[in-house]
Amino acid sequence: MYKIKQTVARIRNAMDDGLQRMCGALSPDKRVTTVIIMIAVFGTISLYITISSIYNIGWRDACIQYGNAETGSMSIQHIQQLKIVPGTHVGSSSKDIINNQLNQPMYERK
């Protein structure tokens, strides 16, 4: 365990020394420019990952349910024709059906 800690500390110190050497060679203006560019690049990457994750929420489940999960394409189900039962056309009979349902009690008394 002690050797692992020493190795990690050695690697960390080597990285710190290398970064200090690289930044020490830059002028203060170039350092500021470098920091701003790095913030912009990492911020853009962060926004891209966040937005693409939000966009893809549920996409795989939707492809499995409605389409092909392997290709990622979704199929559209078209509207089917309404099946009309004879005798249920609009007229006096449909009004009677509605009135009969409204006049029936919602519960029965004992």
C-alpha positions as CSV (number, residue, x, y, z in Angstrom):
1,M,0.0,0.0,0.0
2,Y,2.9,2.3,0.8
3,K,4.5,1.7,-2.6
4,I,1.2,2.6,-4.4
5,K,1.0,5.9,-2.5
6,Q,4.6,6.7,-3.4
7,T,4.0,5.9,-7.0
8,V,0.9,8.1,-7.2
9,A,2.7,10.9,-5.4
10,R,5.6,10.6,-7.8
11,I,3.3,10.7,-10.9
12,R,1.4,13.7,-9.5
13,N,4.6,15.6,-8.8
14,A,5.9,14.9,-12.3
15,M,2.7,16.2,-13.8
16,D,2.8,19.3,-11.6
17,D,6.4,20.0,-12.6
18,G,5.7,19.6,-16.3
19,L,2.6,21.9,-16.1
20,Q,4.6,24.5,-14.2
21,R,7.4,24.4,-16.8
22,M,4.9,24.8,-19.6
23,C,3.0,27.6,-18.0
24,G,6.2,29.3,-16.8
25,A,7.3,29.6,-20.4
26,L,4.2,31.5,-21.3
27,S,3.8,35.3,-20.8
28,P,0.9,36.4,-18.5
29,D,-1.2,37.5,-21.5
30,K,-0.7,34.1,-23.2
31,R,-1.6,32.3,-19.9
32,V,-4.9,34.3,-19.7
33,T,-5.7,33.5,-23.3
34,T,-4.9,29.8,-22.8
35,V,-7.1,29.6,-19.7
36,I,-10.0,31.4,-21.6
37,I,-9.6,29.0,-24.5
38,M,-9.6,26.0,-22.2
39,I,-12.7,27.2,-20.4
40,A,-14.5,27.7,-23.7
41,V,-13.5,24.3,-25.0
42,F,-14.4,22.4,-21.9
43,G,-17.6,24.4,-21.4
44,T,-18.7,23.6,-25.0
45,I,-18.0,19.9,-24.5
46,S,-19.9,20.0,-21.2
47,L,-22.9,21.6,-22.9
48,Y,-22.8,19.2,-25.8
49,I,-22.8,16.2,-23.5
50,T,-25.6,17.6,-21.3
51,I,-27.9,18.5,-24.3
52,S,-27.3,15.3,-26.1
53,S,-28.1,13.3,-23.0
54,I,-31.3,15.2,-22.4
55,Y,-32.3,14.7,-26.1
56,N,-31.6,11.0,-25.9
57,I,-33.6,10.4,-22.8
58,G,-36.1,7.7,-23.6
59,W,-35.0,7.4,-27.2
60,R,-33.8,3.7,-26.8
61,D,-37.1,2.8,-25.0
62,A,-39.1,4.5,-27.7
63,C,-37.2,2.6,-30.4
64,I,-37.8,-0.7,-28.7
65,Q,-41.5,0.0,-28.2
66,Y,-42.3,1.7,-31.6
67,G,-39.6,0.7,-34.0
68,N,-36.3,-1.0,-34.5
69,A,-33.9,-0.8,-31.6
70,E,-30.9,-2.0,-33.6
71,T,-31.0,0.7,-36.2
72,G,-32.5,3.4,-34.0
73,S,-35.3,4.1,-36.5
74,M,-38.8,4.6,-35.3
75,S,-41.9,3.6,-37.3
76,I,-45.1,5.6,-37.4
77,Q,-48.4,3.8,-36.8
78,H,-51.0,5.2,-39.1
79,I,-54.5,6.0,-38.0
80,Q,-57.0,3.2,-38.6
81,Q,-60.4,3.6,-39.9
82,L,-63.1,4.0,-37.2
83,K,-65.4,1.1,-37.0
84,I,-69.0,2.3,-36.7
85,V,-71.5,0.0,-35.1
86,P,-74.9,-0.1,-36.8
87,G,-77.6,1.7,-34.8
88,T,-75.3,4.2,-33.1
89,H,-75.7,7.0,-35.5
90,V,-76.4,10.6,-34.4
91,G,-80.1,11.1,-33.9
92,S,-82.9,10.5,-31.4
93,S,-81.6,7.1,-30.3
94,S,-78.2,8.5,-29.2
95,K,-79.9,11.2,-27.2
96,D,-82.0,8.5,-25.5
97,I,-78.9,6.5,-24.6
98,I,-77.3,9.6,-23.0
99,N,-80.4,10.5,-21.1
100,N,-80.9,7.0,-19.8
101,Q,-77.3,6.9,-18.5
102,L,-77.7,10.2,-16.8
103,N,-80.9,9.1,-15.0
104,Q,-79.4,6.0,-13.6
105,P,-78.0,6.3,-10.0
106,M,-74.3,6.0,-9.5
107,Y,-74.8,3.6,-6.6
108,E,-77.5,1.4,-5.3
109,R,-79.3,1.9,-1.9
110,K,-79.7,-1.0,0.5
